[in-house]
């Protein structure tokens, strides 16, 4: 018998696009360096499991994220991957490096709070946005799609609760400068479903449609799937997740792992929502990567499916 049993629920999208962040966000905080060849195989395996958007790497300065210092080595190893392969860029220099290697989608990384902008970018919120504006313009002029990540949308470890108006204001500014999509990050995992719905309502009122939004939840307090379901009910159809639940944030110690892609797919499969992802192949990929990292996957679904046949 195949589980989970499919029981659709009203008011949900028929298909969800998973924005897989494991190779970039998932690995960036690992202490032991993962060789480029292993990262390339990870990305190939993720694509073979059916993921169509896989964030490959970052073009930040190697000093800041040593784990991703091999971007130039990695990119040629994945040029045959049949998937969208966005990359993170911090500034114009990073964009130039990415474009030289054929990147067709990029992301910039902003903050809804001053404290995290200082910790992550050593800038104010305004200063960071000013730095990103020429990056977004140059990328757009080159025909490259741009995603705007916005961290600390729901709470900040230094500032506490983040006013919804503050998150909406920075989201609107990212969209106005030319970002095609805004990913709303619950960096320390403190969001709850009512907060998610209220933020999405307010963004819609400010002219930011659900179709231009993605959600990026961390599972610090076990709320990531509940928050995702609230976003889906609202009309969001793009969800960030990390294979095996890898990841955290090197600049916010209270940020634990991302929503596990397998946990997300299990829920979506049960709701009859299409993703195109083969959960068996995805689980096998996360088990394989966990062996390379020397520890078990934190994903409950990976643990369950790797221990028994479903």
N, C-alpha and C positions, 0 to 999 in steps of 0.2 A: 504494500500500500504506500502511496506517495503522500507525504505530508509537507507543508500544511494543507489542509483542506481549503479550497477556495470558497470564500463567503464574502461577496462584495458588500460594500456599505454605500449608502447614498451620499451624493454630494462630493465625490472624490474624482480626481482626474483619471482618465483611462490609461495614461502613460506618464511615466516620470523619467526624466533624464538624470542619471547619477553622474555627478562630477567627482571622479575619483581623485583623491588627493594623497593617497598613500606614498607614492614615490617622492613627493616633495614635502608636504606637510608632515607626513607620517615618519619619514626618515630623518628630517632635518635636526631632530633633537637627540639622535642616537650618538652615544659616546664613541663607540668603536666604528671606524670608517668602513662603509660598505663599498666594495669595489664597483667600478662603473659597469663591468660585465654582469655583475649580479643585479644591479639596478636595471640594466637593459633587459635582462631575462625576466625580471619582475614585471616590467611594462609590457613585454610581449605576452606573458602569461595572462595578465589582466585583460589585454585586448582579446586574447583567444577565449576568455571567459565571457565575452560579450560587452565589456565596458567600452563605450564610444567616446568618452572624454576622460583623459588621463593626464593629470598635471605632472609634467615630467621632471622639472628641476627648477632651480632659481639662479638668477644671474646677479646675486648680491656679491659683495666683496668677500673673497674666501676667508678673510680674517673674522668676519661676523658669523658666517655659517660654514664651518670647515667641512661638514658632511656633504655639502653640495658644491664644493670647490671644483668638481670634475665635470662641470656642465659642458665644456668644450669637447671633452673626451666622450661624454655620454651621447650627445645629440646625433653624431653620425651612426651610432650603433642602433638607433631606433627610427631611422628615416624610412624604414619599410613597414612600420607599424600602421595598421589600418584603423586609425582613431585620431580624434582631435588631440593635440599635444600642447596645451597651453603651458607657458613658463612664467615665473614671477620675475619682474624687473623692478629695481628700486629707483632708477634714475636714467638719464639719457645714455650714460656709458653702458649700463646694463642692457638697455634697449638695443644699442648698436651691436653689442656682442650677440644678442639673441637673433637680431635680423641677419647678421652675417652667417649664422648657422641655419637659416631658413625657417625660423619660427614664424608661424602664421597667426598665433593667438598669444596675447600676453595678459598679465595681471599686475596691477599696482596694489599696494597694501597701505591703507589709511587707518586712522583710529578715530573713534567717536569721542575719546577723552584726551585731555592734555597730558595726564600722567603716563598713559601708555604710548602716546606719540613721542614723549621724551625718552622713555625707556627703550622703545623699539627703533626709533628713527633719529633720536637726539634733536628733535625739532618740535615746534608747536604744531597744533592741528593746522593752523593757517599756513605755516611754513612748509609742512608736508604737502599740502594741497598745491601750493605754489610750485613745489618741486615736480609734482606729478603732471601739472598742466601741459608743459611742453612735451613730456613723454607721451601723453595720450594723443596730443595733436599730431606729433610725428608718426606715431603708430597708425593712427587713423588715415593720415595722408598716404601711408604705405600700403593701405588696404588690409591692415592687421586688426583683428577684433580685440577689444579691450574689456577686461573684467575689472571691476573695482572691489577689492576686499575691504570690508569695514569691520574692524575688530572692536571689542568691548561694547557691543550694541545694547546689552542688557544689564551689565554690571562690571565694575572695575575693582581690582583688588586694593587699590589705593584710595579711590574716590567713592566706592560704594555704589548704590543704585545710580544708573545713568538715566537722566530724564529722556522721555521718548522724543520730545522736541529737539533735543541735542542730536540724537541719532538720525532723525529725519532731516535735520538741516545739513549734516555732512553727507548723507545719502544723496540729497538733492544736488549738492554742489558737485559730487562725483559724476552724477548723470549729466549735469549741465556742461561739464568740461568735455563730455564725449564718451563716457563709459557705456558700453552696450548692455552691461549686466552688473548688478550690485549684489554681492554675497554678504548677507547679514551674519556676522560672527558672534556667537555666544562663547567668547574665548575662555571664560572660567566656568561655564556650565551652570549658571544661576537662573536661566530663564525658566518660566513656567508657561503652560498653554494660554492662560488668559493674557499674560504679558505679550506673548507672540501675536495673538489676534489683535490686541490693541495697537501694537507697533505697525502691523500690516495695514490696519484700518487707517491709521494716521498717515502712513506713507501713500496710500491710495488717494487720500484727500489732498495730499501735497503734489499729486500728479505723477507719482511713481507707481506704475501698474504692476500687478503680480507677475505678469509675463516678463518683466525686466528684473525680477528678483530671484535670488537663490537663498537657501538657508544653510547655515554651517553650525551645527550644534556639537558641543562637547558633553560628555556623559558623566561629569563630575558628581552630580547628585542623582543620577539615574533617570534624568528627564528627557534625554535626547529623542527617543522615539515618540514620546507623548508630544513633545514640542513639534516634531516633524509632522505628525498627524494633524495637529492644529493648523500648521502652515498649508498642508495639502487641502484640508477642508476649506481654507480661505481662498485657494486657487493657485498657489505656488506649485510649479511643476519641475523645478530643478533643486536637487538636494545634494549637498556635499557630503562625502563619506570617505572613510579610509579603510582599505582592506585590512582585515584582522584587528581593527581598532587601534592601529598604530598612531602615535603622534601626541603632541602636547604643544607647548609654546615655550621657547627658551627664555623669553622675556617676562613671563608671568608664571611664577612657580606654582600657583594654585590651578593652573590649567592642566587637566589630565587628558586622557586620550579622546580622539575624535569618535564620533558615531561610527561603529563598525559597519562596513558595507554589507557584510553577511547578515547582520541583525536587521538592517534596513531592507534588504532583499527578501528575507524571510517574511517580514510584515507585509511588504508590498505583494509578494506572491499570494499570501493568504487573502489579501483584499482583491485579488484579480487585477492588479495594476501592472501593466506591462513595463518591463525594464530592458528586456533583451539579454539579461544576465543569467548564466547557468550557475546556480548556487553551488553545485557540486564541484565544478572546475574552479570557481572562485575560492571555495574553502580549501581545496587542495593547494592552491597558490599561496594562501595565507599560512598554511601549515609548513609549506616549503620555505617561505620567508622566515617564519618563526625559528626554524632549525638554523638558518644562517645567522639569526640574531642571538641565538642561544637561550631563548626563553619561550614559554608558551604564549599563544595569542590571548589577549584579554577578552576577545569576542565570545560571548556565550554561545552563539550559533556555531562558530568554528569549533568550540570545545565539544558541543553536542554532536555535530555531524561527523567530526573526526573520530568519535568513539563508537559510533554505531551506524548501521545502514538505515536509511529512511525510505 
